């Protein structure tokens, strides 16, 4: 989770225990768990809403259009042409 290993989580736990003390740490962990659950629930709602708003076939069609446009448009080549044209105009 978050790219942290067991050692990092152990250090965080020990520091939290020292700073907060054994009395306050369990309630803080409980609150953090509840907050995490609420955020996950909200995120699931957002995902469901987005999934329901765009049909899969439209998403596939949009993705295909983007791929076609990328294949047709070579930005580096376009910028090089502009630079060459500008040099010719100035030179």
C-alpha positions as CSV (number, residue, x, y, z in Angstrom):
1,X,0.0,0.0,0.0
2,X,1.4,3.4,-1.0
3,X,4.7,1.7,-2.0
4,X,5.8,1.3,1.6
5,X,7.3,-1.9,3.0
6,X,6.8,-3.6,6.3
7,X,9.8,-1.8,7.8
8,X,8.4,1.7,7.0
9,X,5.0,0.8,8.4
10,X,6.7,-0.5,11.6
11,X,8.6,2.8,12.0
12,X,5.4,4.8,11.4
13,X,3.6,2.7,14.1
14,X,6.4,3.1,16.6
15,X,6.5,6.9,16.1
16,X,2.7,7.1,16.3
17,X,2.8,5.1,19.5
18,X,5.5,7.4,21.0
19,X,3.8,10.6,19.9
20,X,0.2,9.7,20.6
21,X,0.6,7.2,23.4
22,X,-1.2,3.9,23.9
23,X,-4.4,5.5,25.1
24,X,-5.1,7.7,22.0
25,X,-3.6,5.5,19.3
26,X,-6.5,2.9,19.0
27,X,-9.2,5.6,18.6
28,X,-7.1,7.4,16.0
29,X,-6.6,4.2,14.1
30,X,-10.4,3.6,14.3
31,X,-11.1,7.1,12.9
32,X,-8.6,6.6,10.1
33,X,-10.3,3.3,9.2
34,X,-13.7,4.9,9.1
35,X,-12.4,7.8,7.0
36,X,-10.8,5.3,4.6
37,X,-14.0,3.4,4.3
38,X,-16.0,6.6,3.5
39,X,-13.5,7.7,0.9
40,X,-13.6,4.2,-0.7
41,X,-17.4,4.3,-0.7
42,X,-17.4,7.7,-2.3
43,X,-14.9,6.6,-4.9
44,X,-17.0,3.6,-5.8
45,X,-20.0,5.9,-6.2
46,X,-18.0,8.1,-8.6
47,X,-16.8,5.1,-10.6
48,X,-20.4,3.8,-10.9
49,X,-21.6,7.1,-12.0
50,X,-19.0,7.5,-14.6
51,X,-19.5,3.9,-15.8
52,X,-23.2,4.5,-16.2
53,X,-22.8,7.8,-18.0
54,X,-20.7,6.6,-20.9
55,X,-21.7,3.4,-22.7
56,X,-18.8,1.1,-23.4
57,X,-19.2,1.2,-27.2
58,X,-18.9,5.0,-27.2
59,X,-15.8,4.8,-25.1
60,X,-14.3,2.3,-27.5
61,X,-15.2,4.6,-30.4
62,X,-13.6,7.6,-28.8
63,X,-10.4,5.6,-28.0
64,X,-10.2,4.5,-31.6
65,X,-10.6,8.1,-32.8
66,X,-7.8,9.2,-30.6
67,X,-5.5,6.5,-31.8
68,X,-6.3,7.4,-35.4
69,X,-5.6,11.1,-34.7
70,X,-2.3,10.3,-33.0
71,X,-1.3,8.2,-36.0
72,X,-2.1,11.0,-38.4
73,X,-0.5,13.8,-36.3
74,X,3.2,13.7,-35.7
75,X,3.9,16.7,-33.5
76,X,7.7,16.5,-33.7
77,X,7.6,16.5,-37.5
78,X,5.2,19.4,-37.5
79,X,7.4,21.5,-35.2
80,X,10.5,20.7,-37.2
81,X,8.7,21.8,-40.4
82,X,7.7,25.0,-38.7
83,X,11.3,25.6,-37.5
84,X,12.7,25.0,-41.0
85,X,10.1,27.3,-42.6
86,X,10.9,30.0,-40.0
87,X,14.7,29.7,-40.7
88,X,14.1,29.9,-44.5
89,X,11.9,33.0,-44.0
90,X,14.5,34.7,-41.8
91,X,17.6,33.5,-43.7
